[in-house]
């Protein structure tokens, strides 16, 4: 299936996070990982994260950026994007 030229096609690897709009198709392939998807049908914005673990297991400090490999940090990433 070919996409219209104006559609951005994103493929997420484990640990990846992407936020976009209706001009984007986000895909992934799951094995033992989990994908979290959020879509707002009126604003036509949303995102996907392909995470691997529930948490880092250790407390994240200010030097560590949010990491899409961990579910609890992926949720923070979604909240940041939704606030924008």
FILUMKE-943480 format. One record per residue: residue in one letter; x, y, z of N, C-alpha, C in turn. Coordinates in nm, 4 decimals. Layout:
(r A (X Y Z) (X Y Z) (X Y Z)),
...
***
This chain:
(r X (0.0839 -0.1175 0.0000) (0.0000 0.0000 0.0000) (0.0886 0.1240 0.0000)),
(r X (0.0707 0.2109 -0.0938) (0.1517 0.3326 -0.0973) (0.0777 0.4456 -0.0262)),
(r X (0.1565 0.5331 0.0336) (0.1021 0.6470 0.1066) (0.1007 0.7705 0.0181)),
(r X (0.0103 0.8631 0.0445) (0.0177 0.9916 -0.0256) (0.1527 1.0577 0.0029)),
(r X (0.1997 1.1390 -0.0893) (0.3320 1.2001 -0.0765) (0.3486 1.2866 0.0483)),
(r X (0.2404 1.3456 0.0979) (0.2517 1.4363 0.2115) (0.2532 1.3638 0.3465)),
(r X (0.2398 1.2316 0.3486) (0.2358 1.1550 0.4732) (0.3775 1.1102 0.5114)),
(r X (0.4155 1.1424 0.6356) (0.5435 1.0996 0.6917) (0.5251 0.9595 0.7489)),
(r X (0.6103 0.8663 0.7109) (0.6014 0.7276 0.7574) (0.7122 0.7025 0.8588)),
(r X (0.6736 0.6732 0.9837) (0.7688 0.6535 1.0926) (0.7610 0.5085 1.1392)),
(r X (0.8755 0.4427 1.1515) (0.8819 0.3070 1.2058) (0.9597 0.3123 1.3351)),
(r X (0.8956 0.2719 1.4452) (0.9588 0.2771 1.5758) (1.0317 0.1475 1.6090)),
(r X (1.1551 0.1628 1.6518) (1.2339 0.0527 1.7066) (1.2108 0.0479 1.8576)),
(r X (1.2494 -0.0605 1.9268) (1.2351 -0.0645 2.0721) (1.3002 0.0566 2.1386)),
(r X (1.2241 0.1206 2.2279) (1.2723 0.2388 2.2983) (1.2404 0.3701 2.2304)),
(r X (1.1869 0.3652 2.1085) (1.1550 0.4879 2.0351) (1.0210 0.5466 2.0795)),
(r X (1.0107 0.6777 2.0634) (0.8897 0.7532 2.0941) (0.8692 0.8528 1.9816)),
(r X (0.7451 0.8694 1.9379) (0.7170 0.9700 1.8353) (0.5804 1.0312 1.8608)),
(r X (0.5715 1.1624 1.8417) (0.4462 1.2372 1.8535) (0.4251 1.3091 1.7219)),
(r X (0.3046 1.3025 1.6673) (0.2802 1.3670 1.5394) (0.1344 1.4038 1.5197)),
(r X (0.1003 1.4249 1.3929) (-0.0363 1.4654 1.3587) (-0.0914 1.3739 1.2499)),
(r X (-0.2011 1.4159 1.1886) (-0.2662 1.3312 1.0886) (-0.1843 1.3161 0.9606)),
(r X (-0.0768 1.3899 0.9492) (0.0112 1.3788 0.8326) (0.1209 1.2749 0.8563)),
(r X (0.1036 1.1916 0.9584) (0.2049 1.0935 0.9969) (0.1424 0.9566 1.0157)),
(r X (0.2110 0.8545 0.9671) (0.1738 0.7165 0.9977) (0.2861 0.6598 1.0829)),
(r X (0.2508 0.6079 1.2006) (0.3490 0.5502 1.2919) (0.3251 0.3999 1.2968)),
(r X (0.4324 0.3248 1.2783) (0.4221 0.1785 1.2797) (0.5321 0.1206 1.3672)),
(r X (0.5135 -0.0043 1.4083) (0.6169 -0.0777 1.4796) (0.5903 -0.2262 1.4646)),
(r X (0.6819 -0.3067 1.5093) (0.6671 -0.4514 1.5097) (0.6993 -0.4975 1.6507)),
(r X (0.6068 -0.5682 1.7130) (0.6238 -0.6073 1.8526) (0.6616 -0.7537 1.8656)),
(r X (0.7520 -0.7777 1.9603) (0.7862 -0.9135 2.0023) (0.7420 -0.9237 2.1467)),
(r X (0.8374 -0.9143 2.2380) (0.8042 -0.9176 2.3803) (0.7818 -0.7771 2.4365)),
(r X (0.7992 -0.6744 2.3554) (0.7792 -0.5356 2.3990) (0.6310 -0.4997 2.3968)),
(r X (0.6018 -0.3781 2.4384) (0.4653 -0.3270 2.4399) (0.4640 -0.1924 2.3684)),
(r X (0.3574 -0.1651 2.2981) (0.3415 -0.0355 2.2330) (0.2252 0.0377 2.2976)),
(r X (0.2472 0.1635 2.3293) (0.1437 0.2484 2.3853) (0.1101 0.3537 2.2806)),
(r X (-0.0182 0.3659 2.2470) (-0.0628 0.4617 2.1461) (-0.1683 0.5541 2.2053)),
(r X (-0.1578 0.6818 2.1722) (-0.2558 0.7811 2.2147) (-0.2944 0.8631 2.0924)),
(r X (-0.4260 0.8845 2.0728) (-0.4738 0.9616 1.9580) (-0.5906 1.0488 2.0015)),
(r X (-0.5873 1.1756 1.9631) (-0.6990 1.2659 1.9901) (-0.7767 1.2822 1.8601)),
(r X (-0.9000 1.2287 1.8524) (-0.9729 1.2271 1.7253) (-1.0184 1.3640 1.6753)),
(r X (-1.0311 1.4617 1.7650) (-1.0736 1.5947 1.7220) (-0.9533 1.6773 1.6766)),
(r X (-0.8491 1.6809 1.7595) (-0.7294 1.7583 1.7244) (-0.6414 1.6879 1.6220)),
(r X (-0.6644 1.5589 1.6046) (-0.5873 1.4775 1.5100) (-0.4375 1.4834 1.5377)),
(r X (-0.4038 1.4636 1.6658) (-0.2649 1.4519 1.7092) (-0.2532 1.3292 1.7978)),
(r X (-0.1338 1.2752 1.8052) (-0.1137 1.1594 1.8907) (0.0259 1.1051 1.8751)),
(r X (0.0507 0.9961 1.9433) (0.1832 0.9395 1.9383) (0.1859 0.7931 1.9749)),
(r X (0.3064 0.7404 1.9677) (0.3292 0.6001 1.9994) (0.4649 0.5864 2.0657)),
(r X (0.4729 0.4934 2.1587) (0.6000 0.4572 2.2195) (0.6117 0.3055 2.2158)),
(r X (0.7294 0.2581 2.1854) (0.7591 0.1151 2.1806) (0.8501 0.0878 2.2999)),
(r X (0.7879 0.0542 2.4143) (0.8706 0.0376 2.5350) (0.8987 -0.1085 2.5663)),
(r X (1.0024 -0.1284 2.6479) (1.0495 -0.2636 2.6765) (1.0310 -0.3052 2.8216)),
(r X (1.0411 -0.2107 2.9147) (1.0378 -0.2428 3.0579) (0.9450 -0.1477 3.1315)),
(r X (0.8885 -0.1891 3.2457) (0.7980 -0.1002 3.3192) (0.8684 0.0214 3.3779)),
(r X (0.9907 0.0029 3.4255) (1.0637 0.1165 3.4847) (1.2136 0.0919 3.4760)),
(r X (1.2890 0.1962 3.5057) (1.4344 0.1907 3.5033) (1.4892 0.1015 3.6148)),
(r X (1.4143 0.0919 3.7238) (1.4615 0.0132 3.8376) (1.5436 0.0951 3.9362)),
(r X (1.5947 0.2066 3.8904) (1.6664 0.3001 3.9773) (1.6069 0.4378 3.9527)),
(r X (1.6213 0.5239 4.0478) (1.5652 0.6591 4.0347) (1.6389 0.7375 3.9272)),
(r X (1.5631 0.8002 3.8401) (1.6207 0.8835 3.7340) (1.6633 1.0159 3.7948)),
(r X (1.7847 1.0605 3.7622) (1.8291 1.1909 3.8115) (1.8192 1.2945 3.7007)),
(r X (1.8477 1.4186 3.7323) (1.8312 1.5282 3.6364) (1.9222 1.5147 3.5149)),
(r X (2.0313 1.4422 3.5277) (2.1229 1.4244 3.4147) (2.0708 1.3222 3.3145)),
(r X (1.9838 1.2324 3.3598) (1.9277 1.1303 3.2707) (1.8037 1.1838 3.2017)),
(r X (1.8052 1.1863 3.0700) (1.6877 1.2275 2.9932) (1.5814 1.1195 3.0013)),
(r X (1.4572 1.1592 2.9756) (1.3499 1.0606 2.9689) (1.3818 0.9594 2.8597)),
(r X (1.3511 0.8345 2.8864) (1.3899 0.7269 2.7963) (1.2662 0.6446 2.7603)),
(r X (1.2390 0.6326 2.6309) (1.1226 0.5600 2.5828) (1.1285 0.4103 2.6025)),
(r X (1.2390 0.3601 2.6545) (1.2464 0.2162 2.6812) (1.1654 0.1757 2.8037)),
(r X (1.1266 0.2746 2.8858) (1.0601 0.2465 3.0126) (0.9194 0.3060 3.0134)),
(r X (0.8191 0.2243 3.0513) (0.6787 0.2651 3.0461) (0.6518 0.3916 3.1263)),
(r X (0.7022 0.3992 3.2504) (0.6707 0.5165 3.3322) (0.7309 0.6443 3.2739)),
(r X (0.8448 0.6354 3.2089) (0.9045 0.7530 3.1455) (0.8344 0.7855 3.0149)),
(r X (0.7869 0.6830 2.9441) (0.7103 0.7065 2.8213) (0.5832 0.7837 2.8541)),
(r X (0.5203 0.7511 2.9660) (0.3996 0.8245 3.0062) (0.4328 0.9718 3.0315)),
(r X (0.5469 0.9996 3.0928) (0.5893 1.1390 3.1126) (0.6105 1.2080 2.9781)),
(r X (0.6676 1.1362 2.8829) (0.6914 1.1921 2.7503) (0.5578 1.2279 2.6833)),
(r X (0.4583 1.1399 2.6966) (0.3265 1.1685 2.6419) (0.2663 1.2925 2.7082)),
(r X (0.2758 1.3028 2.8400) (0.2195 1.4181 2.9115) (0.2842 1.5483 2.8656)),
(r X (0.4148 1.5477 2.8446) (0.4862 1.6670 2.7975) (0.4324 1.7082 2.6600)),
(r X (0.4164 1.6121 2.5700) (0.3665 1.6422 2.4354) (0.2223 1.6918 2.4392)),
(r X (0.1407 1.6323 2.5254) (0.0003 1.6750 2.5331) (-0.0100 1.8166 2.5882)),
(r X (0.0764 1.8529 2.6797) (0.0740 1.9894 2.7348) (0.1138 2.0935 2.6316)),
(r X (0.1997 2.0554 2.5351) (0.2418 2.1486 2.4304) (0.1228 2.1869 2.3456)),
***
